[in-house]
Amino acid sequence: MVQSINREVTDIEEVQPTTTSNTSRTITVAFQGERGAFGDEAVQSYFGREAGVTPEPVPHRSFADVFRAVASGTVDYGLVPIENSQAGSIDDNYHLLRQHDLFVTGEIGHPVNHCLLCLPGQKISDIKRVISHPQALAQSDQFLRTLGVEIVATYDTAGSAKMVREENLEGVAAVAAARAAELYQLEILARGIQTIKDNYTRFIALSREPAPRPEGSAKTMLVMATPHQPGSLYRCLGVLAEKNINVLKLESRPSRQQPWEYVFYLDFEGHREDPEVRSALADLAGHTTFCKVLGSFPRAL
């Protein structure tokens, strides 16, 4: 059990980004969706802020493909959404975090500003159908209802914009980011169409090795399972409270191994190398049936 908490990283492949010059280097970053998706924007925002680093976004069809690309060493890093301020948590990525032996090394809150995109020359009165990812459609439902058009779900926001361009779909608009309009040479009929204007998605960075200890505040992500006994979760949370560790988020998700069994995902303040966190993790081993640190990293949110 303790071994699950304090897992060794000696066998984890070292990331070897491609060096382009003496002063800069290019790193490959997997994300879900097509170029121009919000994940693409988040890659540029998160990895592009480090001086001398040029991120090369690598699109993938699914979140599972992103995790596999990082785990196999096909790319240097991955960036996936874990929750949205309006729609809540992305369940699939919580499951994939448990399934893969990867580390969460950072986070970013990326603003989601939906736009309505169409072929050049089209007017909003010409639009008969709107296509996009189901979440983007749901987040823009109030605006879309005023159009009185057919709503069709697709696999990706930017992928919908790409479809409008490649198939020359007249009378069809896509809900996507403004960046997609630039990439696919579309016009923007309306900006900021999301119902809740302050709409953010929290993305987490994935790597095959843990993040170095940050100088400032840190956050740790943990997944655990507790015995089916009264007070099991209470005792686990009590361990953190006794060490004065502030829990930032608590999620329960089906274990996907046995019906009606659940695992708990926690975000809390502190780094796994901090003495009080290290002590708490050791105590949790005695109160859980499964416990795994997903990563400790600089706290941004």
MARTORBA-785706 format. One record per residue (C-alpha): x negated, z, y; residue number from 1. Coordinates in steps of 0.5 Angstrom, whole numbers. Layout:
REM residues N
{px=X pz=Z py=Y bator=NUM}
...
END
This chain:
REM residues 301
{px=0 pz=0 py=0 bator=1}
{px=-6 pz=2 py=5 bator=2}
{px=-9 pz=-5 py=3 bator=3}
{px=-3 pz=-8 py=6 bator=4}
{px=-3 pz=-5 py=12 bator=5}
{px=-11 pz=-6 py=13 bator=6}
{px=-12 pz=-13 py=10 bator=7}
{px=-19 pz=-15 py=10 bator=8}
{px=-20 pz=-22 py=14 bator=9}
{px=-27 pz=-24 py=11 bator=10}
{px=-24 pz=-29 py=7 bator=11}
{px=-20 pz=-32 py=12 bator=12}
{px=-23 pz=-39 py=15 bator=13}
{px=-26 pz=-39 py=21 bator=14}
{px=-23 pz=-44 py=27 bator=15}
{px=-28 pz=-49 py=29 bator=16}
{px=-25 pz=-53 py=35 bator=17}
{px=-27 pz=-60 py=37 bator=18}
{px=-33 pz=-59 py=42 bator=19}
{px=-32 pz=-65 py=47 bator=20}
{px=-38 pz=-63 py=52 bator=21}
{px=-42 pz=-57 py=54 bator=22}
{px=-37 pz=-54 py=58 bator=23}
{px=-31 pz=-56 py=55 bator=24}
{px=-27 pz=-56 py=48 bator=25}
{px=-21 pz=-59 py=45 bator=26}
{px=-17 pz=-54 py=40 bator=27}
{px=-11 pz=-57 py=36 bator=28}
{px=-4 pz=-53 py=37 bator=29}
{px=2 pz=-55 py=32 bator=30}
{px=9 pz=-54 py=35 bator=31}
{px=16 pz=-56 py=32 bator=32}
{px=19 pz=-62 py=35 bator=33}
{px=17 pz=-68 py=39 bator=34}
{px=12 pz=-69 py=45 bator=35}
{px=16 pz=-67 py=51 bator=36}
{px=19 pz=-61 py=47 bator=37}
{px=19 pz=-54 py=50 bator=38}
{px=14 pz=-52 py=45 bator=39}
{px=10 pz=-58 py=48 bator=40}
{px=10 pz=-55 py=55 bator=41}
{px=9 pz=-48 py=52 bator=42}
{px=3 pz=-50 py=48 bator=43}
{px=0 pz=-53 py=55 bator=44}
{px=2 pz=-46 py=59 bator=45}
{px=-1 pz=-42 py=54 bator=46}
{px=-7 pz=-45 py=51 bator=47}
{px=-9 pz=-49 py=57 bator=48}
{px=-10 pz=-43 py=62 bator=49}
{px=-17 pz=-41 py=59 bator=50}
{px=-22 pz=-44 py=63 bator=51}
{px=-26 pz=-50 py=59 bator=52}
{px=-21 pz=-51 py=54 bator=53}
{px=-16 pz=-57 py=53 bator=54}
{px=-10 pz=-56 py=48 bator=55}
{px=-8 pz=-62 py=44 bator=56}
{px=-1 pz=-61 py=42 bator=57}
{px=1 pz=-63 py=35 bator=58}
{px=8 pz=-64 py=34 bator=59}
{px=11 pz=-62 py=27 bator=60}
{px=18 pz=-63 py=24 bator=61}
{px=20 pz=-56 py=22 bator=62}
{px=17 pz=-49 py=23 bator=63}
{px=15 pz=-49 py=16 bator=64}
{px=11 pz=-55 py=17 bator=65}
{px=7 pz=-51 py=23 bator=66}
{px=6 pz=-45 py=19 bator=67}
{px=3 pz=-49 py=13 bator=68}
{px=-1 pz=-53 py=18 bator=69}
{px=-5 pz=-47 py=21 bator=70}
{px=-5 pz=-44 py=14 bator=71}
{px=-9 pz=-50 py=11 bator=72}
{px=-14 pz=-51 py=17 bator=73}
{px=-11 pz=-58 py=19 bator=74}
{px=-10 pz=-55 py=26 bator=75}
{px=-14 pz=-49 py=30 bator=76}
{px=-7 pz=-46 py=32 bator=77}
{px=0 pz=-46 py=32 bator=78}
{px=5 pz=-44 py=37 bator=79}
{px=13 pz=-42 py=35 bator=80}
{px=19 pz=-39 py=38 bator=81}
{px=21 pz=-32 py=36 bator=82}
{px=27 pz=-31 py=40 bator=83}
{px=31 pz=-33 py=46 bator=84}
{px=33 pz=-29 py=52 bator=85}
{px=40 pz=-32 py=51 bator=86}
{px=41 pz=-34 py=44 bator=87}
{px=37 pz=-28 py=41 bator=88}
{px=32 pz=-28 py=35 bator=89}
{px=30 pz=-34 py=31 bator=90}
{px=31 pz=-32 py=24 bator=91}
{px=27 pz=-37 py=20 bator=92}
{px=20 pz=-36 py=24 bator=93}
{px=21 pz=-28 py=22 bator=94}
{px=21 pz=-30 py=15 bator=95}
{px=15 pz=-35 py=15 bator=96}
{px=11 pz=-29 py=19 bator=97}
{px=12 pz=-25 py=12 bator=98}
{px=11 pz=-31 py=8 bator=99}
{px=4 pz=-33 py=11 bator=100}
{px=-2 pz=-30 py=11 bator=101}
{px=-3 pz=-31 py=19 bator=102}
{px=-4 pz=-27 py=25 bator=103}
{px=0 pz=-27 py=31 bator=104}
{px=-5 pz=-27 py=37 bator=105}
{px=-1 pz=-28 py=43 bator=106}
{px=5 pz=-29 py=46 bator=107}
{px=8 pz=-32 py=52 bator=108}
{px=15 pz=-32 py=56 bator=109}
{px=17 pz=-40 py=57 bator=110}
{px=22 pz=-42 py=62 bator=111}
{px=28 pz=-46 py=59 bator=112}
{px=30 pz=-51 py=64 bator=113}
{px=35 pz=-56 py=61 bator=114}
{px=36 pz=-63 py=64 bator=115}
{px=41 pz=-69 py=62 bator=116}
{px=37 pz=-75 py=61 bator=117}
{px=39 pz=-82 py=60 bator=118}
{px=37 pz=-89 py=60 bator=119}
{px=35 pz=-92 py=67 bator=120}
{px=41 pz=-95 py=71 bator=121}
{px=46 pz=-90 py=68 bator=122}
{px=51 pz=-86 py=72 bator=123}
{px=54 pz=-79 py=70 bator=124}
{px=61 pz=-83 py=69 bator=125}
{px=58 pz=-88 py=64 bator=126}
{px=56 pz=-82 py=59 bator=127}
{px=60 pz=-82 py=53 bator=128}
{px=56 pz=-78 py=48 bator=129}
{px=51 pz=-72 py=49 bator=130}
{px=46 pz=-71 py=44 bator=131}
{px=41 pz=-65 py=43 bator=132}
{px=38 pz=-59 py=39 bator=133}
{px=44 pz=-54 py=37 bator=134}
{px=41 pz=-49 py=41 bator=135}
{px=40 pz=-53 py=47 bator=136}
{px=47 pz=-55 py=47 bator=137}
{px=50 pz=-48 py=46 bator=138}
{px=46 pz=-46 py=52 bator=139}
{px=49 pz=-52 py=56 bator=140}
{px=56 pz=-51 py=54 bator=141}
{px=59 pz=-49 py=60 bator=142}
{px=56 pz=-56 py=64 bator=143}
{px=57 pz=-60 py=58 bator=144}
{px=65 pz=-58 py=58 bator=145}
{px=66 pz=-61 py=65 bator=146}
{px=64 pz=-68 py=62 bator=147}
{px=69 pz=-69 py=57 bator=148}
{px=64 pz=-72 py=52 bator=149}
{px=63 pz=-72 py=45 bator=150}
{px=57 pz=-67 py=43 bator=151}
{px=53 pz=-69 py=37 bator=152}
{px=47 pz=-64 py=35 bator=153}
{px=40 pz=-67 py=33 bator=154}
{px=34 pz=-64 py=30 bator=155}
{px=30 pz=-63 py=37 bator=156}
{px=31 pz=-63 py=44 bator=157}
{px=25 pz=-68 py=46 bator=158}
{px=27 pz=-72 py=39 bator=159}
{px=34 pz=-73 py=42 bator=160}
{px=31 pz=-76 py=49 bator=161}
{px=26 pz=-80 py=44 bator=162}
{px=32 pz=-83 py=41 bator=163}
{px=35 pz=-85 py=47 bator=164}
{px=29 pz=-89 py=49 bator=165}
{px=27 pz=-92 py=42 bator=166}
{px=34 pz=-94 py=40 bator=167}
{px=36 pz=-96 py=48 bator=168}
{px=43 pz=-92 py=47 bator=169}
{px=47 pz=-94 py=53 bator=170}
{px=53 pz=-89 py=55 bator=171}
{px=49 pz=-83 py=51 bator=172}
{px=45 pz=-77 py=54 bator=173}
{px=40 pz=-72 py=52 bator=174}
{px=39 pz=-65 py=53 bator=175}
{px=32 pz=-64 py=54 bator=176}
{px=26 pz=-62 py=59 bator=177}
{px=24 pz=-65 py=65 bator=178}
{px=17 pz=-67 py=61 bator=179}
{px=21 pz=-71 py=56 bator=180}
{px=24 pz=-76 py=62 bator=181}
{px=17 pz=-77 py=64 bator=182}
{px=14 pz=-79 py=57 bator=183}
{px=20 pz=-83 py=55 bator=184}
{px=21 pz=-86 py=62 bator=185}
{px=28 pz=-84 py=62 bator=186}
{px=32 pz=-82 py=69 bator=187}
{px=35 pz=-74 py=70 bator=188}
{px=42 pz=-74 py=71 bator=189}
{px=42 pz=-67 py=72 bator=190}
{px=37 pz=-61 py=72 bator=191}
{px=38 pz=-54 py=70 bator=192}
{px=44 pz=-55 py=67 bator=193}
{px=44 pz=-48 py=62 bator=194}
{px=49 pz=-44 py=63 bator=195}
{px=45 pz=-38 py=64 bator=196}
{px=40 pz=-40 py=69 bator=197}
{px=34 pz=-34 py=67 bator=198}
{px=33 pz=-37 py=60 bator=199}
{px=27 pz=-36 py=57 bator=200}
{px=24 pz=-37 py=50 bator=201}
{px=18 pz=-32 py=47 bator=202}
{px=13 pz=-36 py=44 bator=203}
{px=8 pz=-33 py=39 bator=204}
{px=1 pz=-36 py=38 bator=205}
{px=-1 pz=-36 py=30 bator=206}
{px=-8 pz=-36 py=28 bator=207}
{px=-12 pz=-35 py=21 bator=208}
{px=-16 pz=-30 py=24 bator=209}
{px=-14 pz=-24 py=28 bator=210}
{px=-14 pz=-23 py=36 bator=211}
{px=-20 pz=-19 py=39 bator=212}
{px=-19 pz=-13 py=42 bator=213}
{px=-16 pz=-14 py=49 bator=214}
{px=-18 pz=-10 py=55 bator=215}
{px=-11 pz=-8 py=58 bator=216}
{px=-5 pz=-6 py=54 bator=217}
{px=-3 pz=-9 py=47 bator=218}
{px=2 pz=-10 py=43 bator=219}
{px=3 pz=-10 py=35 bator=220}
{px=8 pz=-13 py=31 bator=221}
{px=9 pz=-10 py=24 bator=222}
{px=14 pz=-12 py=18 bator=223}
{px=16 pz=-6 py=13 bator=224}
{px=21 pz=-5 py=8 bator=225}
{px=24 pz=2 py=6 bator=226}
{px=27 pz=6 py=0 bator=227}
{px=34 pz=6 py=-1 bator=228}
{px=35 pz=13 py=1 bator=229}
{px=38 pz=17 py=7 bator=230}
{px=34 pz=18 py=13 bator=231}
{px=28 pz=13 py=10 bator=232}
{px=28 pz=9 py=17 bator=233}
{px=29 pz=15 py=21 bator=234}
{px=23 pz=18 py=18 bator=235}
{px=19 pz=11 py=19 bator=236}
{px=21 pz=11 py=27 bator=237}
{px=19 pz=19 py=27 bator=238}
{px=12 pz=17 py=25 bator=239}
{px=11 pz=13 py=31 bator=240}
{px=15 pz=18 py=36 bator=241}
{px=10 pz=23 py=33 bator=242}
{px=4 pz=19 py=35 bator=243}
{px=8 pz=18 py=42 bator=244}
{px=8 pz=10 py=40 bator=245}
{px=13 pz=7 py=44 bator=246}
{px=18 pz=2 py=40 bator=247}
{px=19 pz=-4 py=44 bator=248}
{px=24 pz=-8 py=39 bator=249}
{px=27 pz=-7 py=32 bator=250}
{px=30 pz=-12 py=28 bator=251}
{px=33 pz=-12 py=21 bator=252}
{px=33 pz=-19 py=17 bator=253}
{px=35 pz=-20 py=9 bator=254}
{px=29 pz=-19 py=5 bator=255}
{px=31 pz=-26 py=1 bator=256}
{px=29 pz=-23 py=-5 bator=257}
{px=35 pz=-18 py=-7 bator=258}
{px=42 pz=-19 py=-4 bator=259}
{px=44 pz=-14 py=1 bator=260}
{px=36 pz=-11 py=1 bator=261}
{px=33 pz=-12 py=8 bator=262}
{px=26 pz=-11 py=12 bator=263}
{px=25 pz=-9 py=19 bator=264}
{px=21 pz=-12 py=24 bator=265}
{px=18 pz=-8 py=29 bator=266}
{px=14 pz=-9 py=36 bator=267}
{px=11 pz=-3 py=39 bator=268}
{px=6 pz=-1 py=44 bator=269}
{px=-2 pz=-1 py=42 bator=270}
{px=-7 pz=-4 py=38 bator=271}
{px=-8 pz=-3 py=31 bator=272}
{px=-15 pz=-1 py=32 bator=273}
{px=-13 pz=5 py=37 bator=274}
{px=-13 pz=12 py=34 bator=275}
{px=-6 pz=14 py=34 bator=276}
{px=-4 pz=7 py=32 bator=277}
{px=-9 pz=7 py=26 bator=278}
{px=-6 pz=14 py=24 bator=279}
{px=1 pz=12 py=25 bator=280}
{px=0 pz=6 py=20 bator=281}
{px=-3 pz=11 py=15 bator=282}
{px=3 pz=15 py=15 bator=283}
{px=8 pz=9 py=14 bator=284}
{px=4 pz=8 py=8 bator=285}
{px=7 pz=14 py=5 bator=286}
{px=15 pz=12 py=7 bator=287}
{px=15 pz=5 py=6 bator=288}
{px=15 pz=0 py=0 bator=289}
{px=12 pz=-5 py=4 bator=290}
{px=8 pz=-5 py=10 bator=291}
{px=4 pz=-11 py=13 bator=292}
{px=1 pz=-12 py=20 bator=293}
{px=3 pz=-18 py=23 bator=294}
{px=-2 pz=-18 py=29 bator=295}
{px=-4 pz=-14 py=35 bator=296}
{px=-5 pz=-18 py=41 bator=297}
{px=-5 pz=-17 py=49 bator=298}
{px=2 pz=-15 py=51 bator=299}
{px=5 pz=-21 py=56 bator=300}
{px=12 pz=-19 py=55 bator=301}
END
